[in-house]
């Protein structure tokens, strides 16, 4: 804008410069200069002589004056043209320099603007990147929460018992309470109409226990959704302490250690261990029979499991490996620490043994033989165990262990569903504890 205004505005004092820049004036000056040169060459003597006499009648003198005047004008015109041209060149130089400076300034401004734009763009990109990272982080967090919630809901749905479970609990619990009351009324508080002459107290209690075990097996079957071809078994492994073992005669001790199938030195384990768990066939039931009938589980092998003293200390000290056998012995030794011991298949059982067990190789071979080749052992495809605490506050050891096993693998499908079943079984366990206490009283144990 400034350059254009300076070039277009021409003041009066510069008009003469514009005049002397006319092209036609240059042509006229050139022609006159040539003429003067030719004329001066032809009449040089007259021009010089005529200047001496300037009278009006002296034509030569006036021609000389005209010649020299014209020459002077031409010379002056040439000088002024040179001056105007020089000044014009100076002005052009100034304009060019001004234009160059303005161009440089424009380029500098453009570069600064570009750098500023790049900085702003970088800042914007950084802000966008940070915002994107935050958005991605929030999205990942929300996705993780959604996945966790989905997993939780899926686990809840998968482990939720069928809708008939609670009515089933009510029905079976009514049966269990009736059995307990029947034992109490007939043995502990008989009235005048009750005759105990023909009643075997031990058999009465054992039958009540079998009916309750049948209720527990039926409850698990209902909790499992009545799986096709699945048969559920429930039994009790009674704890026999070291004092009672040493008080037995030799025949009773022999009968016990001969049932210790999973032991390298059964007699030593019996006499020098921390007691045993004895599975009693008369305290067993299965879903193959009706609850009211309450027969013994004929397909049950009455095993005896040793409780190693060292193994119990290991478990209480949370050691990585143990001598305590998985299942009923483990449930007994971890009473109060965990509610349930469960294995979904023999393969999972032996995987645990390899990771946590410190068992002799002979013991592992006997266990494999039982679970994979024995006709009875092969029906134990999954099992779960929970301890039953004694009602005697001075007795720190459980009175027994409740064992539940099934002829199909993955009972409860996972450990978590078993934990849901534990609260439902608690009333039954309490009734069993009372009946076992009455049983010991009747037998004088």
C-alpha positions as a Markdown table, in Angstrom:
| # | Residue | x | y | z |
|---|---|---|---|---|
| 1 | Unk | 0.0 | 0.0 | 0.0 |
| 2 | Unk | 2.8 | 2.5 | 0.9 |
| 3 | Unk | 4.8 | 1.6 | -2.2 |
| 4 | Unk | 1.9 | 2.0 | -4.5 |
| 5 | Unk | 0.9 | 5.4 | -3.0 |
| 6 | Unk | 4.5 | 6.7 | -3.3 |
| 7 | Unk | 4.8 | 5.7 | -7.0 |
| 8 | Unk | 1.4 | 7.1 | -8.0 |
| 9 | Unk | 1.6 | 10.5 | -6.2 |
| 10 | Unk | 3.6 | 13.0 | -8.3 |
| 11 | Unk | 4.0 | 16.6 | -6.9 |
| 12 | Unk | 4.2 | 19.8 | -9.1 |
| 13 | Unk | 7.9 | 20.1 | -8.4 |
| 14 | Unk | 8.6 | 16.9 | -10.2 |
| 15 | Unk | 6.7 | 17.7 | -13.4 |
| 16 | Unk | 9.8 | 18.8 | -15.1 |
| 17 | Unk | 11.3 | 15.4 | -14.4 |
| 18 | Unk | 8.4 | 13.7 | -16.0 |
| 19 | Unk | 8.8 | 16.1 | -19.1 |
| 20 | Unk | 12.5 | 15.3 | -19.5 |
| 21 | Unk | 11.7 | 11.6 | -19.3 |
| 22 | Unk | 9.4 | 11.8 | -22.4 |
| 23 | Unk | 10.7 | 9.5 | -25.2 |
| 24 | Unk | 9.9 | 12.1 | -28.0 |
| 25 | Unk | 12.1 | 14.7 | -26.3 |
| 26 | Unk | 15.0 | 12.3 | -26.5 |
| 27 | Unk | 14.4 | 11.7 | -30.2 |
| 28 | Unk | 14.2 | 15.5 | -30.9 |
| 29 | Unk | 17.4 | 16.1 | -28.9 |
| 30 | Unk | 19.2 | 13.4 | -30.8 |
| 31 | Unk | 18.1 | 14.8 | -34.2 |
| 32 | Unk | 19.0 | 18.4 | -33.2 |
| 33 | Unk | 22.3 | 17.3 | -31.9 |
| 34 | Unk | 23.1 | 15.5 | -35.2 |
| 35 | Unk | 22.0 | 18.6 | -37.2 |
| 36 | Unk | 24.1 | 20.8 | -35.0 |
| 37 | Unk | 27.0 | 18.6 | -35.5 |
| 38 | Unk | 26.7 | 18.5 | -39.3 |
| 39 | Unk | 26.0 | 22.3 | -39.4 |
| 40 | Unk | 28.9 | 23.1 | -37.2 |
| 41 | Unk | 31.2 | 20.9 | -39.3 |
| 42 | Unk | 30.2 | 22.8 | -42.5 |
| 43 | Unk | 30.1 | 26.4 | -41.1 |
| 44 | Unk | 32.5 | 26.4 | -38.3 |
| 45 | Unk | 34.4 | 29.5 | -39.6 |
| 46 | Unk | 31.2 | 31.5 | -40.0 |
| 47 | Unk | 29.9 | 30.5 | -36.6 |
| 48 | Unk | 33.0 | 31.6 | -34.9 |
| 49 | Unk | 33.4 | 34.8 | -37.0 |
| 50 | Unk | 29.8 | 35.9 | -36.8 |
| 51 | Unk | 29.9 | 36.2 | -33.0 |
| 52 | Unk | 32.0 | 39.3 | -33.5 |
| 53 | Unk | 29.3 | 41.4 | -35.4 |
| 54 | Unk | 25.8 | 41.1 | -34.0 |
| 55 | Unk | 24.2 | 43.9 | -36.0 |
| 56 | Unk | 20.7 | 43.3 | -37.3 |
| 57 | Unk | 21.9 | 43.2 | -40.9 |
| 58 | Unk | 24.5 | 40.6 | -40.3 |
| 59 | Unk | 22.7 | 37.3 | -41.1 |
| 60 | Unk | 25.7 | 35.2 | -40.3 |
| 61 | Unk | 26.0 | 36.6 | -36.9 |
| 62 | Unk | 22.4 | 35.8 | -36.1 |
| 63 | Unk | 22.7 | 32.3 | -37.5 |
| 64 | Unk | 25.7 | 31.9 | -35.2 |
| 65 | Unk | 23.6 | 33.1 | -32.2 |
| 66 | Unk | 20.8 | 30.7 | -33.1 |
| 67 | Unk | 23.3 | 27.9 | -33.5 |
| 68 | Unk | 24.9 | 28.4 | -30.2 |
| 69 | Unk | 21.6 | 29.0 | -28.5 |
| 70 | Unk | 20.3 | 25.8 | -29.9 |
| 71 | Unk | 23.4 | 24.0 | -28.9 |
| 72 | Unk | 23.1 | 25.4 | -25.4 |
| 73 | Unk | 19.5 | 24.3 | -25.1 |
| 74 | Unk | 20.3 | 20.8 | -26.4 |
| 75 | Unk | 23.2 | 20.6 | -23.9 |
| 76 | Unk | 20.9 | 21.8 | -21.1 |
| 77 | Unk | 18.2 | 19.4 | -22.1 |
| 78 | Unk | 20.6 | 16.5 | -22.2 |
| 79 | Unk | 21.9 | 17.4 | -18.7 |
| 80 | Unk | 18.4 | 17.7 | -17.3 |
| 81 | Unk | 17.5 | 14.4 | -18.9 |
| 82 | Unk | 20.5 | 12.8 | -17.3 |
| 83 | Unk | 19.6 | 14.3 | -13.9 |
| 84 | Unk | 16.0 | 13.2 | -14.2 |
| 85 | Unk | 17.1 | 9.7 | -15.3 |
| 86 | Unk | 19.5 | 9.5 | -12.4 |
| 87 | Unk | 16.9 | 10.6 | -9.9 |
| 88 | Unk | 14.4 | 8.2 | -11.5 |
| 89 | Unk | 16.9 | 5.4 | -11.1 |
| 90 | Unk | 17.4 | 6.4 | -7.5 |
| 91 | Unk | 13.7 | 6.4 | -6.9 |
| 92 | Unk | 13.4 | 3.0 | -8.6 |
| 93 | Unk | 16.2 | 1.7 | -6.4 |
| 94 | Unk | 14.5 | 3.0 | -3.3 |
| 95 | Unk | 11.2 | 1.5 | -4.4 |
| 96 | Unk | 12.9 | -1.8 | -5.2 |
| 97 | Unk | 14.7 | -1.8 | -1.8 |
| 98 | Unk | 11.4 | -0.9 | -0.1 |
| 99 | Unk | 9.7 | -3.7 | -2.0 |
| 100 | Unk | 12.5 | -6.1 | -1.1 |
| 101 | Unk | 12.2 | -5.0 | 2.6 |
| 102 | Unk | 8.5 | -5.4 | 2.5 |
| 103 | Unk | 8.8 | -8.8 | 0.9 |
| 104 | Unk | 11.4 | -9.8 | 3.5 |
| 105 | Unk | 9.1 | -8.6 | 6.2 |
| 106 | Unk | 6.2 | -10.4 | 4.7 |
| 107 | Unk | 8.3 | -13.6 | 4.4 |
| 108 | Unk | 9.4 | -13.2 | 8.0 |
| 109 | Unk | 5.9 | -12.6 | 9.1 |
| 110 | Unk | 4.8 | -15.6 | 7.1 |
| 111 | Unk | 7.5 | -17.8 | 8.6 |
| 112 | Unk | 6.6 | -16.5 | 12.1 |
| 113 | Unk | 3.0 | -17.2 | 11.4 |
| 114 | Unk | 3.8 | -20.7 | 10.1 |
| 115 | Unk | 6.0 | -21.4 | 13.2 |
| 116 | Unk | 3.3 | -20.1 | 15.4 |
| 117 | Unk | 0.7 | -22.2 | 13.6 |
| 118 | Unk | 3.0 | -25.2 | 13.9 |
| 119 | Unk | 3.4 | -24.6 | 17.6 |
| 120 | Unk | -0.3 | -24.2 | 18.0 |
| 121 | Unk | -0.9 | -27.3 | 15.9 |
| 122 | Unk | 1.6 | -29.2 | 18.0 |
| 123 | Unk | 0.0 | -28.0 | 21.2 |
| 124 | Unk | -3.4 | -28.9 | 19.8 |
| 125 | Unk | -2.1 | -32.3 | 18.7 |
| 126 | Unk | -0.6 | -32.9 | 22.1 |
| 127 | Unk | -3.8 | -31.8 | 23.8 |
| 128 | Unk | -5.8 | -34.0 | 21.5 |
| 129 | Unk | -3.4 | -36.9 | 22.1 |
| 130 | Unk | -3.6 | -36.4 | 25.8 |
| 131 | Unk | -7.4 | -36.1 | 25.6 |
| 132 | Unk | -7.4 | -39.3 | 23.4 |
| 133 | Unk | -5.2 | -41.1 | 25.9 |
| 134 | Unk | -7.6 | -40.1 | 28.7 |
| 135 | Unk | -10.6 | -41.1 | 26.6 |
| 136 | Unk | -9.0 | -44.4 | 25.8 |
| 137 | Unk | -8.0 | -44.9 | 29.4 |
| 138 | Unk | -11.6 | -44.1 | 30.5 |
| 139 | Unk | -12.9 | -46.4 | 27.8 |
| 140 | Unk | -10.6 | -49.2 | 29.0 |
| 141 | Unk | -11.6 | -48.6 | 32.6 |
| 142 | Unk | -15.3 | -48.7 | 31.7 |
| 143 | Unk | -14.7 | -51.8 | 29.5 |
| 144 | Unk | -12.8 | -53.5 | 32.4 |
| 145 | Unk | -15.6 | -52.7 | 34.8 |
| 146 | Unk | -18.2 | -53.9 | 32.3 |
| 147 | Unk | -16.3 | -57.1 | 31.8 |
| 148 | Unk | -15.9 | -57.6 | 35.5 |
| 149 | Unk | -19.6 | -56.9 | 36.0 |
| 150 | Unk | -20.5 | -59.2 | 33.1 |
| 151 | Unk | -18.3 | -62.0 | 34.6 |
| 152 | Unk | -19.8 | -61.5 | 38.0 |
| 153 | Unk | -23.3 | -61.6 | 36.6 |
| 154 | Unk | -22.4 | -64.7 | 34.5 |
| 155 | Unk | -20.9 | -66.3 | 37.5 |
| 156 | Unk | -24.0 | -65.4 | 39.6 |
| 157 | Unk | -26.3 | -66.8 | 36.9 |
| 158 | Unk | -24.2 | -69.9 | 36.5 |
| 159 | Unk | -24.0 | -70.6 | 40.2 |
| 160 | Unk | -27.5 | -69.6 | 41.1 |
| 161 | Unk | -29.4 | -72.6 | 42.3 |
| 162 | Unk | -32.7 | -73.5 | 40.6 |
| 163 | Unk | -35.8 | -71.8 | 41.8 |
| 164 | Unk | -37.0 | -75.1 | 43.4 |
| 165 | Unk | -34.0 | -75.2 | 45.7 |
| 166 | Unk | -35.4 | -73.1 | 48.6 |
| 167 | Unk | -38.7 | -75.1 | 48.8 |
| 168 | Unk | -36.6 | -78.2 | 48.7 |
| 169 | Unk | -34.5 | -76.9 | 51.6 |
| 170 | Unk | -37.7 | -76.3 | 53.6 |
| 171 | Unk | -39.0 | -79.8 | 52.9 |
| 172 | Unk | -35.8 | -81.6 | 53.7 |
| 173 | Unk | -35.1 | -79.4 | 56.8 |
| 174 | Unk | -38.6 | -80.3 | 58.1 |
| 175 | Unk | -37.7 | -84.0 | 57.7 |
| 176 | Unk | -34.4 | -83.5 | 59.5 |
| 177 | Unk | -36.0 | -81.7 | 62.4 |
| 178 | Unk | -38.7 | -84.4 | 62.7 |
| 179 | Unk | -35.9 | -87.0 | 62.9 |
| 180 | Unk | -34.1 | -85.0 | 65.6 |
| 181 | Unk | -37.4 | -84.6 | 67.6 |
| 182 | Unk | -38.2 | -88.3 | 67.2 |
| 183 | Unk | -34.9 | -89.3 | 68.7 |
| 184 | Unk | -35.2 | -86.8 | 71.5 |
| 185 | Unk | -38.8 | -87.9 | 72.4 |
| 186 | Unk | -38.1 | -91.6 | 72.1 |
| 187 | Unk | -34.7 | -91.8 | 73.9 |
| 188 | Unk | -34.1 | -88.7 | 75.9 |
| 189 | Unk | -37.6 | -87.6 | 77.0 |
| 190 | Unk | -40.0 | -90.6 | 76.7 |
| 191 | Unk | -43.5 | -90.1 | 77.9 |
| 192 | Unk | -45.8 | -92.7 | 79.4 |
| 193 | Unk | -47.0 | -93.7 | 76.0 |
| 194 | Unk | -43.5 | -94.3 | 74.6 |
| 195 | Unk | -42.0 | -97.8 | 75.1 |
| 196 | Unk | -38.2 | -98.1 | 74.7 |
| 197 | Unk | -38.0 | -101.8 | 75.3 |
| 198 | Unk | -38.0 | -102.7 | 71.6 |
| 199 | Unk | -36.0 | -99.7 | 70.4 |
| 200 | Unk | -32.3 | -100.0 | 69.7 |
| 201 | Unk | -31.0 | -96.5 | 70.5 |
| 202 | Unk | -27.9 | -96.7 | 68.3 |
| 203 | Unk | -30.0 | -98.0 | 65.3 |
| 204 | Unk | -32.6 | -95.3 | 66.0 |
| 205 | Unk | -30.0 | -92.6 | 65.8 |
| 206 | Unk | -28.2 | -94.1 | 62.9 |
| 207 | Unk | -31.4 | -94.4 | 60.9 |
| 208 | Unk | -32.2 | -90.7 | 61.7 |
| 209 | Unk | -28.7 | -89.7 | 60.5 |
| 210 | Unk | -29.2 | -91.8 | 57.3 |
| 211 | Unk | -32.5 | -90.0 | 56.5 |
| 212 | Unk | -30.8 | -86.6 | 57.1 |
| 213 | Unk | -27.9 | -87.7 | 54.8 |
| 214 | Unk | -30.5 | -88.7 | 52.2 |
| 215 | Unk | -32.0 | -85.2 | 52.5 |
| 216 | Unk | -28.5 | -83.7 | 52.0 |
| 217 | Unk | -27.9 | -85.8 | 48.9 |
| 218 | Unk | -31.3 | -84.9 | 47.5 |
| 219 | Unk | -30.7 | -81.3 | 48.2 |
| 220 | Unk | -27.4 | -81.3 | 46.3 |
| 221 | Unk | -29.1 | -83.1 | 43.5 |
| 222 | Unk | -31.8 | -80.4 | 43.3 |
| 223 | Unk | -29.1 | -77.7 | 43.7 |
| 224 | Unk | -27.4 | -79.2 | 40.7 |
| 225 | Unk | -30.5 | -79.1 | 38.7 |
| 226 | Unk | -31.2 | -82.8 | 38.6 |
| 227 | Unk | -28.3 | -83.7 | 36.3 |
| 228 | Unk | -29.1 | -86.6 | 34.1 |
| 229 | Unk | -27.6 | -90.0 | 35.1 |
| 230 | Unk | -26.0 | -88.3 | 38.2 |
| 231 | Unk | -26.2 | -90.2 | 41.5 |
| 232 | Unk | -25.3 | -88.3 | 44.7 |
| 233 | Unk | -23.9 | -90.0 | 47.8 |
| 234 | Unk | -23.5 | -88.5 | 51.4 |
| 235 | Unk | -21.7 | -90.1 | 54.3 |
| 236 | Unk | -20.0 | -89.3 | 57.6 |
| 237 | Unk | -16.3 | -89.9 | 58.4 |
| 238 | Unk | -16.2 | -90.0 | 62.3 |
| 239 | Unk | -13.2 | -88.7 | 64.1 |
| 240 | Unk | -11.5 | -91.3 | 66.3 |
| 241 | Unk | -8.9 | -89.6 | 68.6 |
| 242 | Unk | -5.5 | -91.0 | 69.6 |
| 243 | Unk | -6.8 | -91.8 | 73.2 |
| 244 | Unk | -9.7 | -93.9 | 71.9 |
| 245 | Unk | -7.4 | -95.7 | 69.5 |
| 246 | Unk | -4.9 | -96.7 | 72.3 |
| 247 | Unk | -7.9 | -97.8 | 74.4 |
| 248 | Unk | -9.0 | -100.3 | 71.8 |
| 249 | Unk | -8.0 | -103.9 | 71.9 |
| 250 | Unk | -5.8 | -105.3 | 69.2 |
| 251 | Unk | -8.6 | -106.7 | 67.1 |
| 252 | Unk | -10.3 | -103.3 | 66.9 |
| 253 | Unk | -7.1 | -101.6 | 66.0 |
| 254 | Unk | -6.4 | -104.1 | 63.3 |
| 255 | Unk | -9.8 | -103.7 | 61.9 |
| 256 | Unk | -9.1 | -100.0 | 61.7 |
| 257 | Unk | -5.7 | -100.0 | 60.1 |
| 258 | Unk | -6.7 | -102.7 | 57.6 |
| 259 | Unk | -9.2 | -100.1 | 56.2 |
| 260 | Unk | -6.4 | -97.5 | 55.8 |
| 261 | Unk | -6.1 | -98.0 | 52.1 |
| 262 | Unk | -4.1 | -94.8 | 51.4 |
| 263 | Unk | -1.2 | -95.3 | 53.8 |
| 264 | Unk | 2.4 | -96.5 | 53.4 |
| 265 | Unk | 2.5 | -97.9 | 57.0 |
| 266 | Unk | -1.1 | -98.1 | 58.2 |
| 267 | Unk | -0.3 | -99.5 | 61.7 |
| 268 | Unk | 2.3 | -96.9 | 62.4 |
| 269 | Unk | 0.0 | -94.2 | 61.1 |
| 270 | Unk | -2.8 | -95.5 | 63.3 |
| 271 | Unk | -0.8 | -95.6 | 66.5 |
| 272 | Unk | 1.6 | -92.7 | 66.1 |
| 273 | Unk | -0.6 | -90.2 | 64.2 |
| 274 | Unk | -3.0 | -87.6 | 65.2 |
| 275 | Unk | -6.1 | -89.9 | 65.0 |
| 276 | Unk | -8.1 | -91.1 | 62.1 |
| 277 | Unk | -11.3 | -90.4 | 60.2 |
| 278 | Unk | -13.5 | -93.5 | 59.8 |
| 279 | Unk | -16.2 | -93.7 | 57.2 |
| 280 | Unk | -19.1 | -95.7 | 58.6 |
| 281 | Unk | -21.4 | -97.4 | 56.0 |
| 282 | Unk | -24.3 | -97.3 | 58.4 |
| 283 | Unk | -24.0 | -93.5 | 58.4 |
| 284 | Unk | -24.4 | -93.2 | 54.6 |
| 285 | Unk | -27.1 | -92.6 | 52.0 |
| 286 | Unk | -27.6 | -91.9 | 48.3 |
| 287 | Unk | -30.2 | -90.6 | 45.9 |
| 288 | Unk | -30.7 | -94.1 | 44.6 |
| 289 | Unk | -33.1 | -94.8 | 47.4 |
| 290 | Unk | -36.1 | -92.8 | 48.9 |
| 291 | Unk | -35.4 | -90.7 | 51.9 |
| 292 | Unk | -38.1 | -92.4 | 54.0 |
| 293 | Unk | -36.6 | -95.8 | 53.4 |
| 294 | Unk | -33.1 | -94.6 | 54.4 |
| 295 | Unk | -31.0 | -97.7 | 53.6 |
| 296 | Unk | -27.2 | -97.8 | 53.9 |
| 297 | Unk | -25.2 | -96.9 | 50.8 |
| 298 | Unk | -24.1 | -100.4 | 49.7 |
| 299 | Unk | -21.7 | -99.0 | 47.1 |
| 300 | Unk | -19.6 | -97.3 | 49.7 |
| 301 | Unk | -16.2 | -98.6 | 50.8 |
| 302 | Unk | -15.7 | -97.8 | 54.6 |
| 303 | Unk | -12.3 | -96.3 | 54.3 |
| 304 | Unk | -10.2 | -95.0 | 57.2 |
| 305 | Unk | -8.0 | -91.9 | 56.6 |
| 306 | Unk | -5.0 | -91.1 | 58.9 |
| 307 | Unk | -4.5 | -87.6 | 60.3 |
| 308 | Unk | -0.7 | -87.0 | 60.5 |
| 309 | Unk | 0.3 | -84.7 | 63.3 |
| 310 | Unk | 3.1 | -83.1 | 61.2 |
| 311 | Unk | 0.7 | -82.5 | 58.4 |
| 312 | Unk | -1.7 | -80.7 | 60.7 |
| 313 | Unk | 1.1 | -78.4 | 61.8 |
| 314 | Unk | 2.0 | -77.8 | 58.2 |
| 315 | Unk | -1.5 | -76.8 | 57.2 |
| 316 | Unk | -1.8 | -74.4 | 60.2 |
| 317 | Unk | 1.5 | -72.9 | 59.3 |
| 318 | Unk | 0.3 | -72.5 | 55.7 |
| 319 | Unk | 3.2 | -74.5 | 54.2 |
| 320 | Unk | 3.5 | -75.1 | 50.5 |
| 321 | Unk | 3.3 | -78.9 | 50.8 |
| 322 | Unk | 1.5 | -81.2 | 53.2 |
| 323 | Unk | 1.2 | -84.8 | 54.2 |
| 324 | Unk | -2.6 | -84.4 | 54.9 |
| 325 | Unk | -4.6 | -86.2 | 52.2 |
| 326 | Unk | -7.0 | -84.1 | 50.2 |
| 327 | Unk | -10.7 | -84.6 | 50.9 |
| 328 | Unk | -12.0 | -85.5 | 54.4 |
| 329 | Unk | -8.6 | -85.2 | 56.2 |
| 330 | Unk | -8.0 | -81.8 | 54.6 |
| 331 | Unk | -11.5 | -80.6 | 55.6 |
| 332 | Unk | -10.8 | -81.9 | 59.2 |
| 333 | Unk | -7.4 | -80.2 | 59.5 |
| 334 | Unk | -8.5 | -76.9 | 58.0 |
| 335 | Unk | -11.7 | -76.6 | 60.1 |
| 336 | Unk | -12.3 | -72.9 | 60.8 |
| 337 | Unk | -9.9 | -71.8 | 58.0 |
| 338 | Unk | -12.0 | -72.7 | 55.0 |
| 339 | Unk | -15.6 | -74.0 | 54.7 |
| 340 | Unk | -15.3 | -76.5 | 51.9 |
| 341 | Unk | -12.9 | -78.8 | 50.2 |
| 342 | Unk | -14.0 | -79.8 | 46.7 |
| 343 | Unk | -12.4 | -81.5 | 43.7 |
| 344 | Unk | -14.3 | -81.6 | 40.3 |
| 345 | Unk | -12.5 | -84.7 | 39.0 |
| 346 | Unk | -9.7 | -87.2 | 39.8 |
| 347 | Unk | -7.5 | -85.4 | 37.3 |
| 348 | Unk | -7.9 | -82.1 | 39.3 |
| 349 | Unk | -7.3 | -84.1 | 42.5 |
| 350 | Unk | -3.9 | -85.4 | 41.3 |
| 351 | Unk | -3.0 | -82.1 | 39.8 |
| 352 | Unk | -3.4 | -80.6 | 43.3 |
| 353 | Unk | -1.4 | -83.5 | 44.8 |
| 354 | Unk | 1.5 | -82.8 | 42.5 |
| 355 | Unk | 1.5 | -79.2 | 43.4 |
| 356 | Unk | 0.8 | -79.2 | 47.1 |
| 357 | Unk | 1.3 | -82.8 | 48.3 |
| 358 | Unk | 4.3 | -84.3 | 50.0 |
| 359 | Unk | 3.0 | -87.9 | 49.7 |
| 360 | Unk | 5.0 | -91.1 | 49.3 |
| 361 | Unk | 4.9 | -92.5 | 45.8 |
| 362 | Unk | 3.3 | -95.7 | 47.1 |
| 363 | Unk | 0.4 | -93.6 | 48.5 |
| 364 | Unk | -0.1 | -91.9 | 45.2 |
| 365 | Unk | -0.1 | -95.2 | 43.3 |
| 366 | Unk | -2.8 | -96.5 | 45.7 |
| 367 | Unk | -4.9 | -93.4 | 45.2 |
| 368 | Unk | -4.6 | -93.7 | 41.4 |
| 369 | Unk | -5.5 | -97.3 | 41.5 |
| 370 | Unk | -8.6 | -96.5 | 43.5 |
| 371 | Unk | -9.9 | -93.6 | 41.5 |
| 372 | Unk | -9.1 | -94.9 | 38.0 |
| 373 | Unk | -9.4 | -98.8 | 38.3 |
| 374 | Unk | -11.3 | -99.7 | 41.4 |
| 375 | Unk | -15.1 | -100.4 | 40.6 |
| 376 | Unk | -16.2 | -98.4 | 43.7 |
| 377 | Unk | -13.5 | -95.7 | 43.4 |
| 378 | Unk | -14.4 | -95.0 | 39.7 |
| 379 | Unk | -17.9 | -93.9 | 40.8 |
| 380 | Unk | -16.2 | -91.1 | 42.8 |
| 381 | Unk | -15.8 | -88.7 | 39.9 |
| 382 | Unk | -16.2 | -85.5 | 42.0 |
| 383 | Unk | -16.5 | -84.9 | 45.7 |
| 384 | Unk | -16.7 | -82.3 | 48.4 |
| 385 | Unk | -16.1 | -82.3 | 52.1 |
| 386 | Unk | -17.0 | -80.1 | 55.0 |
| 387 | Unk | -16.2 | -80.5 | 58.7 |
| 388 | Unk | -18.9 | -80.8 | 61.4 |
| 389 | Unk | -17.9 | -79.1 | 64.7 |
| 390 | Unk | -18.5 | -80.7 | 68.0 |
| 391 | Unk | -21.1 | -79.2 | 70.3 |
| 392 | Unk | -18.7 | -79.5 | 73.2 |
| 393 | Unk | -17.0 | -76.1 | 73.6 |
| 394 | Unk | -14.0 | -77.8 | 75.1 |
| 395 | Unk | -13.5 | -80.0 | 72.1 |
| 396 | Unk | -11.4 | -78.1 | 69.5 |
| 397 | Unk | -11.5 | -80.9 | 66.9 |
| 398 | Unk | -14.5 | -81.5 | 64.6 |
| 399 | Unk | -16.6 | -84.4 | 65.6 |
| 400 | Unk | -16.9 | -85.6 | 62.0 |
| 401 | Unk | -16.6 | -84.7 | 58.3 |
| 402 | Unk | -19.5 | -84.7 | 55.9 |
| 403 | Unk | -18.6 | -86.2 | 52.5 |
| 404 | Unk | -20.6 | -85.8 | 49.3 |
| 405 | Unk | -19.6 | -87.4 | 46.1 |
| 406 | Unk | -21.1 | -88.0 | 42.7 |
| 407 | Unk | -20.6 | -90.4 | 39.8 |
| 408 | Unk | -20.2 | -87.6 | 37.2 |
| 409 | Unk | -17.3 | -85.1 | 37.2 |
| 410 | Unk | -17.5 | -81.4 | 38.1 |
| 411 | Unk | -20.0 | -81.5 | 40.8 |
| 412 | Unk | -21.0 | -77.8 | 41.5 |
| 413 | Unk | -19.1 | -77.1 | 38.2 |
| 414 | Unk | -16.6 | -75.0 | 40.2 |
| 415 | Unk | -15.6 | -74.2 | 43.8 |
| 416 | Unk | -17.8 | -71.1 | 44.0 |
| 417 | Unk | -21.2 | -72.9 | 43.7 |
| 418 | Unk | -20.1 | -75.1 | 46.6 |
| 419 | Unk | -19.6 | -72.1 | 48.7 |
| 420 | Unk | -23.2 | -71.1 | 48.0 |
| 421 | Unk | -24.4 | -74.5 | 49.2 |
| 422 | Unk | -22.6 | -74.3 | 52.5 |
| 423 | Unk | -25.1 | -71.9 | 54.2 |
| 424 | Unk | -27.9 | -74.1 | 53.1 |
| 425 | Unk | -26.3 | -77.2 | 54.6 |
| 426 | Unk | -25.5 | -75.5 | 57.9 |
| 427 | Unk | -28.8 | -76.3 | 59.7 |
| 428 | Unk | -28.4 | -80.0 | 58.6 |
| 429 | Unk | -24.9 | -80.0 | 60.0 |
| 430 | Unk | -26.1 | -78.7 | 63.3 |
| 431 | Unk | -28.7 | -81.4 | 63.5 |
| 432 | Unk | -26.1 | -84.0 | 62.6 |
| 433 | Unk | -23.8 | -82.7 | 65.3 |
| 434 | Unk | -26.6 | -83.1 | 67.9 |
| 435 | Unk | -27.4 | -86.6 | 66.8 |
| 436 | Unk | -23.7 | -87.6 | 66.8 |
| 437 | Unk | -23.4 | -86.2 | 70.3 |
| 438 | Unk | -26.4 | -88.4 | 71.4 |
| 439 | Unk | -24.8 | -91.3 | 69.6 |
| 440 | Unk | -21.6 | -91.0 | 71.6 |
| 441 | Unk | -23.6 | -90.7 | 74.8 |
| 442 | Unk | -25.6 | -93.8 | 74.0 |
| 443 | Unk | -22.5 | -95.8 | 73.0 |
| 444 | Unk | -20.6 | -94.6 | 76.1 |
| 445 | Unk | -17.8 | -93.1 | 74.0 |
